[in-house]
């Protein structure tokens, strides 16, 4: 069984990202935000709309030093943290 590298180098980045997902009831959501950080294996960003762990996402990253311009990738939510201001920090692992 492959061992995932949980220590992939993360880059602090403020790239624009379009996040799309569908909840368990079939409701579709789209939200524009910015990346907090990004690596070869995952990404984190803030969302205003509530989201669940294990939600599958389609991400379109506007411009990234790691992926270049207009890169679309799928990912799965692996972490959701709410900060003192009530913002949701979402961590997602890329499927590819």
C-alpha positions, 0 to 999 in steps of 0.5 A: 500500500503506498505511503502518502507524504504528509510533509509535502512542501507547502507554499503560502499563496494567495491565488484566486480559486473557484470552488465547486461542489454538490452536497448530499442532497444534490444542491450545487455550490460555487464559491470564489475564494483565495488559496491560503497555501498549496502543495503538490498534494493539497490546498487550503482556503477559506469558505463562507458556505458550510461544507462537510468532511469528505466532500468532493470538490472541483477547483479551478486555480487562477494562477499558481507558481506550482500549477501555472495558469487556470489549472482545474483539479479535483480534491476531497475535503480532509479538514474543516476548522472554524477560527475565532472570527467564524471563518471556515478553513478548509483543507483538501487533498488532490485526487490526482 
